[in-house]
Amino acid sequence: PTHKPSYKRVLLKISGEALMGDQGYGLHPPTVARIAQEVKSVHDLGVEICMVIGGGNIFRGLQGSAQGMERATADYMGMLATVMNALGMQAALEELGLHCRVISAIRMDEVAEPYIRRRAVRHLEKKRIIIFAAGTGNPYFTTDTAATLRANEMNCEAIFKGTKVDGVYDKDPKKHADAKRYDTVTYDEVLQKHLGVMDASAIALARDNDLPIIVFSLDEPGGFRGILAGDGTYTRVHG
Ligand code: UDP
């Protein structure tokens, strides 16, 4: 039977670390290719997809500033790291025959388009996959906040946050055998109990705009498509 996806347009947020596979650093091309395949399988359902990829596999502003670097400069380096990840993912998606645009919040005309909201919407309407790079373009923010901002601007129905586990748990399921997964959880509970879905400013921005966050496992082959097609396990963060 053909499954009808219940979402028309979504934003997929993945951390930079999702791209590094078993390496301790950087991009692992087979892992990038595997994630691209997951994205394609959802795109094949007719869902419009934009993506935000973090930069933590290459550089994090907080790490730099902890070692004495000026915070704003370190954050710009983190934002540039996300552009490298975006280009790697774009190449992998194109390898699968998909059309993909990288849109950077920091101008870099030779490698990425500048962010023009209406133009980005048009790309989605034409079924091109967008990767939003360079975060929000501002230091002191994270790519989680960038994901929430862009998902709102693009009128996405939800943010899909791909992680290593299939949802939000009351404690770390990799460390505690009795950890319990929430089917649904409110934004306020996430903030009060420090459930570590996304950082607090991203959660608050999602809450203020009623944007659901679907937390799911990106390690589960076919998991992303399964949720879009109406099954699979995940946690829905909502109001
Ligand atoms: N960053 C920033 N502003 C933004 C988004 C990101 O300054 O709007 C910087 C920040 O230094 C951050 C780094 O980029 O540490 C990488 O992003 P993030 O830590 O969110 O990546 P992830 O943890 O998702 O891999």
Boltz pocket constraint, residues with backbone or C-beta under 6 A from the ligand:
constraints:
  - pocket:
      binder: B
      contacts: [[A, 14], [A, 15], [A, 16], [A, 17], [A, 53], [A, 54], [A, 55], [A, 56], [A, 57], [A, 59], [A, 60], [A, 61], [A, 62], [A, 74], [A, 75], [A, 76], [A, 77], [A, 78], [A, 79], [A, 81], [A, 82], [A, 134], [A, 135], [A, 136], [A, 137], [A, 138], [A, 139], [A, 140], [A, 141], [A, 142], [A, 143], [A, 144], [A, 145], [A, 146]]
      max_distance: 6.0
